[in-house]
Amino acid sequence: MCTMKWKEVDPEQKDWEKQIDLVAYYGSITVGSIVYCGEEIGWQSVIDGHMNFMQAESLEDAKREMIDILDEYCTDQINYYNDLQGHLEELNAAEVN
């Protein structure tokens, strides 16, 4: 069973004032992070090394927005791998014939 929790950690970059990771406690995998880059820049999401600006104005808003972003990201990844799996099955069938 997987448990997910928010965990405040030391920021990985100097220009980040705050970093909160979403950690899946099924092998301690960091699923994504939200970082606060100061009042001028605000909150950003970090998933697989890619940063995107968020509309959030507070930590709680950022957490809710991050959950929505990760839901969409996971759906896209699942669709990608399902498509890839389908092509592998086609390739395997072609190799057998």
C-alpha positions in Angstrom: 0.0 0.0 0.0 1.3 3.5 -0.9 1.0 6.4 1.4 1.6 10.0 0.2 2.6 12.9 2.3 3.8 16.5 2.0 7.3 16.9 3.4 9.1 20.3 3.7 12.8 19.9 2.8 15.8 22.2 2.4 15.5 24.0 -1.0 17.6 22.4 -3.7 18.3 25.8 -5.4 19.4 29.1 -3.9 16.6 31.1 -5.4 13.9 28.9 -3.8 12.7 30.2 -0.4 10.7 27.0 0.4 10.4 23.5 -1.0 7.7 21.0 -0.2 8.0 17.5 -1.7 5.1 15.1 -2.3 6.6 11.8 -1.3 5.2 8.4 -2.0 6.1 6.1 0.9 6.4 3.1 -1.3 10.1 3.2 -1.8 10.3 6.8 -0.7 9.8 8.2 -4.2 9.5 12.0 -4.6 6.5 12.4 -7.0 6.9 16.1 -7.4 7.7 19.3 -5.6 6.2 22.7 -5.1 8.7 25.5 -4.6 8.2 29.1 -3.5 10.5 31.5 -5.3 9.6 34.7 -3.5 6.7 37.2 -3.9 7.7 38.3 -7.4 7.7 34.8 -8.9 5.5 32.9 -6.5 4.9 29.2 -6.5 6.1 26.7 -9.1 5.6 23.0 -9.6 8.5 20.7 -10.3 7.9 17.3 -11.9 10.6 15.2 -13.5 12.9 18.2 -13.5 10.5 20.5 -15.3 9.3 23.7 -13.6 6.0 25.4 -14.3 4.4 28.5 -12.8 1.4 28.0 -10.6 -1.6 30.4 -10.0 -1.5 29.6 -6.3 -1.2 32.5 -3.8 -0.7 30.3 -0.7 0.8 27.0 0.3 -2.6 25.4 0.6 -3.6 26.7 -2.9 -0.3 25.3 -4.2 -0.9 21.9 -2.7 -4.4 21.7 -4.3 -3.1 22.9 -7.6 -0.2 20.4 -7.5 -2.6 17.5 -7.0 -4.5 18.6 -10.1 -1.3 19.0 -12.1 0.0 15.6 -11.0 -3.4 13.9 -11.8 -3.1 15.2 -15.4 0.6 14.3 -15.6 -0.1 10.8 -14.4 -3.0 10.4 -16.9 -0.7 11.5 -19.7 2.0 9.1 -18.6 -0.4 6.2 -18.4 -1.8 7.0 -21.9 1.8 7.2 -23.3 2.8 3.9 -21.8 -0.4 2.2 -22.9 0.2 3.4 -26.4 3.8 2.2 -26.3 2.7 -1.2 -25.0 0.3 -1.5 -27.9 3.0 -0.8 -30.4 5.3 -3.4 -28.7 2.5 -6.0 -29.0 2.1 -5.1 -32.8 5.9 -5.4 -33.2 5.9 -8.8 -31.4 3.0 -10.1 -33.6 4.8 -8.9 -36.8 8.0 -10.7 -35.7 6.2 -13.9 -35.1 4.5 -13.9 -38.5 
